[in-house]
């Protein structure tokens, strides 16, 4: 993933600052400073381009144009940086998810709107998301607790709204399985050569059809069948 313009960096900066501002006053372990935010923002491009193992602290220093002393004021090492980036994006994803649920009047709205948001968000972030997701799924990873907490929150929100709207209760593992499917779609899309508008649309369509079939008990052949040829 390459951030090719100031506009790209500004979009990332907005996400990071939004979440860091939300943390302020709620979590004393998260220090709010512009220097810290800039390290996180510029490190995303480095991790996306080099991967975790080929990235050094010096690469992060050069990208953010900060001193080693400043870096170690906020972070222990490069994994700590990646952990904080992942925490920010999980938190932002949950915020977006909750907002969409609050705006939705039906379960079908929840499924379609949140599926759209999920894919748009992950595709916009590109390879750095894939890197973090793969690391978070690794046993013993520092990112794993944030993945687990994010999924717990999403399942809790979904279960509450599904029961409120249609009176159904599901084993939490059912809803978690749908979230795992979304993760797998992201990894699939972000693999080399897979990311295209047509393939994103296809994945959104099929995932929506699967979720509606599970939650509503209604399989929509238009969603689950082969893609219709363009006239």
C-alpha positions, 0 to 999 in steps of 0.5 A: 500500500502506498500513500500517494498524496497528502489527501491519503495521509490526511484520511489516515490522520483523521481516523487516528486522531478521532480514536485517540481523542475518544480514548483521552480521559478514558484510558490512562495507558494511552498518551495523547500527543501529536508526535505519537499520532504522527508515528502511528500514521507514518508507520502504517505505510512502512508496515504495508510496504515492508511487512512486520519482519522487514521493518526496523525501528529506524524505518519508522523513525525515518518515515515519521521524521522523529528522533529515537528518543521521541519514539521510545517515549511512546513505544517499546518497539516496532510491535508495540507500534503495530499493536497500537495501530491495530487497536485504533482500527479495531476501535474505529471499526466498532464505532462505525459498526455501532453507528450503522446499527443505530441507523438501521430499522431492520435486520436486513439493513444491519446486515447490508449496511455493516457489510458495506462498511466493513469491506469499504473500510478494509479495502481502503486501508489495503495491505496494512490491514491484512498484515495486522489481521494475520498477526492478530490471528497468530497464537500468542500475538500481542494483537490477539486480545484486541481482535478477541475484544472487538469480536466480543463487542460486535457479537454482543451488539448484533445479538442484542439488535437481532433479538430486539428486532425479530425476537431471535436468539443465536448461540454467540458462535453463530454470529462469531462465525459470520465475523470470521467469514468477513475476516477471511474475505478481507484476507482473500481480497487483499491477496495479490491480484484479487483486489478489484471493484468486481471482486469486492462487489462479488464478496459483499454480495455473497457475504450478505446472502450468507448472513441473511440466510443464517439470521433471517432463514431466507436464502436470496438466490440473487445474492448467492447465485452466480454473478449476472453478466453485464448487459 
